[in-house]
């Protein structure tokens, strides 16, 4: 068990700012296309955080051309270049799955003051 803990500790990203549920974030993801590598940005609202430690993931949702798109990002993945918090949301739930059924202004999250 100690060996597994040591391996996990080495793989943990040192400076990961863990966003909270309800925050609007920009996730910079490294994409490999053949021999070239580029960074793609995905901006949306964090609707869920799961697990902990090295397995911690966040689910980010945005509406693109009228269609809801959700992506799950492992926080400590080497393919994540940066997670930038755009604004902090004020929510009272741990999971915001109810946003999937909402359209327009009712799907917005209030900003924390």
C-alpha positions as CSV (number, residue, x, y, z in Angstrom):
1,X,0.0,0.0,0.0
2,X,2.9,2.4,0.8
3,X,4.3,1.8,-2.7
4,X,1.0,2.7,-4.3
5,X,0.8,5.9,-2.2
6,X,4.3,6.9,-3.2
7,X,3.6,6.4,-6.9
8,X,0.4,8.4,-6.6
9,X,2.2,11.2,-4.8
10,X,4.8,11.4,-7.6
11,X,2.1,11.6,-10.3
12,X,0.0,14.3,-8.5
13,X,0.3,17.6,-10.3
14,X,2.0,20.1,-8.0
15,X,0.1,23.3,-8.8
16,X,-3.4,22.2,-9.6
17,X,-6.0,24.8,-8.6
18,X,-9.0,22.6,-7.9
19,X,-12.1,24.6,-9.1
20,X,-15.3,24.3,-7.1
21,X,-18.7,23.2,-8.5
22,X,-20.5,26.1,-10.1
23,X,-17.3,27.9,-11.2
24,X,-16.8,28.8,-14.9
25,X,-13.4,27.5,-16.0
26,X,-11.2,27.4,-19.0
27,X,-9.5,24.1,-19.4
28,X,-6.4,24.1,-21.6
29,X,-5.9,20.6,-23.1
30,X,-2.9,19.4,-25.0
31,X,-4.0,17.7,-28.3
32,X,-1.6,15.6,-30.3
33,X,-2.2,15.6,-34.1
34,X,0.4,13.4,-35.8
35,X,3.8,14.8,-34.8
36,X,2.4,18.2,-33.8
37,X,1.0,19.3,-30.5
38,X,-1.4,22.1,-29.9
39,X,-3.5,23.5,-27.0
40,X,-7.3,23.5,-27.2
41,X,-9.4,25.5,-24.8
42,X,-12.7,24.3,-23.4
43,X,-14.7,26.8,-21.4
44,X,-17.8,25.9,-19.4
45,X,-19.4,25.5,-15.9
46,X,-18.2,22.8,-13.5
47,X,-21.2,20.7,-12.8
48,X,-19.6,17.9,-10.8
49,X,-16.4,16.9,-8.9
50,X,-15.8,13.2,-8.3
51,X,-13.3,11.0,-6.5
52,X,-10.2,12.4,-4.8
53,X,-6.4,12.3,-4.9
54,X,-4.9,11.2,-8.2
55,X,-8.3,10.0,-9.6
56,X,-10.0,13.4,-9.1
57,X,-12.1,14.5,-12.1
58,X,-14.3,17.4,-13.0
59,X,-17.2,17.5,-15.4
60,X,-17.4,20.7,-17.4
61,X,-20.6,21.7,-19.4
62,X,-21.2,24.3,-22.0
63,X,-23.8,24.9,-24.7
64,X,-22.3,25.0,-28.1
65,X,-24.6,26.0,-31.1
66,X,-27.6,25.1,-29.0
67,X,-26.4,21.6,-28.0
68,X,-25.1,20.8,-24.5
69,X,-21.6,19.4,-24.5
70,X,-20.0,17.9,-21.4
71,X,-16.4,16.7,-21.0
72,X,-14.9,14.9,-18.0
73,X,-11.3,16.0,-17.2
74,X,-8.9,14.2,-14.9
75,X,-7.3,17.0,-12.9
76,X,-3.9,15.4,-12.6
77,X,-3.6,14.3,-16.2
78,X,-0.4,15.3,-18.1
79,X,-2.6,16.3,-21.0
80,X,-4.1,19.2,-19.0
81,X,-1.9,22.2,-19.4
82,X,-3.9,24.7,-17.3
83,X,-7.2,25.1,-15.5
84,X,-8.1,28.8,-15.4
85,X,-11.0,30.0,-13.2
86,X,-13.0,32.7,-15.0
87,X,-15.7,33.3,-12.4
88,X,-16.8,31.8,-9.1
89,X,-20.4,30.6,-8.9
90,X,-22.7,30.6,-5.9
91,X,-24.4,27.2,-5.7
92,X,-26.0,25.1,-2.9
93,X,-25.6,21.7,-4.4
94,X,-22.6,19.3,-4.9
95,X,-23.8,18.2,-8.3
96,X,-25.5,20.5,-10.8
97,X,-27.1,17.9,-13.1
98,X,-30.4,19.8,-13.1
99,X,-28.7,22.3,-15.5
100,X,-29.1,19.7,-18.2
101,X,-32.9,20.2,-18.3
102,X,-32.7,24.0,-18.3
103,X,-32.5,26.4,-21.3
104,X,-31.6,30.1,-21.5
105,X,-31.3,32.3,-18.4
106,X,-32.6,29.5,-16.0
107,X,-29.5,27.5,-16.9
108,X,-27.1,30.2,-15.6
109,X,-25.3,30.1,-12.3
110,X,-25.2,33.2,-10.1
111,X,-21.9,34.8,-9.4
112,X,-20.4,34.7,-5.9
113,X,-20.0,38.2,-4.5
